[in-house]
């Protein structure tokens, strides 16, 4: 898949509203490696008061939190899905988010865009932010 420019996105005022309404964030691709961006962002969000839920194929705990293998395994309500996976995986993550029925926002990190999947999420009533860092935007807003 070649790089896309986000055509489906949310403006700054809406991003602030998303953060205000978000309590629980599933971090898709949350690495146990403290040097990786996904771990640094998850740590920042946890320290900022959000409940984080790491989703990763290995490990039992990351940042002191139970790790799940997929969104569908998470037993509690999820407000935001923060994606640190390649663009070709975004569509399947969004499909899982839609199927859950409780996700308020899907957020893809810097450089990660899948406009087709983002449009599908929006059509399902889910807010979408693409190619922005939750840590940077939360700190800025």
HELIX and SHEET records of a PDB file:
HELIX    1   1 UNK A   12  UNK A   21  1                                  10    
HELIX    2   2 UNK A   37  UNK A   47  1                                  11    
HELIX    3   3 UNK A   71  UNK A   73  5                                   3    
HELIX    4   4 UNK A   87  UNK A  100  1                                  14    
HELIX    5   5 UNK A  115  UNK A  123  1                                   9    
HELIX    6   6 UNK A  134  UNK A  140  1                                   7    
SHEET    1   A 5 UNK A  51  UNK A  55  0                                        
SHEET    2   A 5 UNK A  24  UNK A  28  1                                        
SHEET    3   A 5 UNK A  80  UNK A  83  1                                        
SHEET    4   A 5 UNK A 105  UNK A 108  1                                        
SHEET    5   A 5 UNK A 127  UNK A 129  1                                        
SHEET    1   B 2 UNK A  61  UNK A  62  0                                        
SHEET    2   B 2 UNK A  65  UNK A  66 -1                                        
END                                                                             
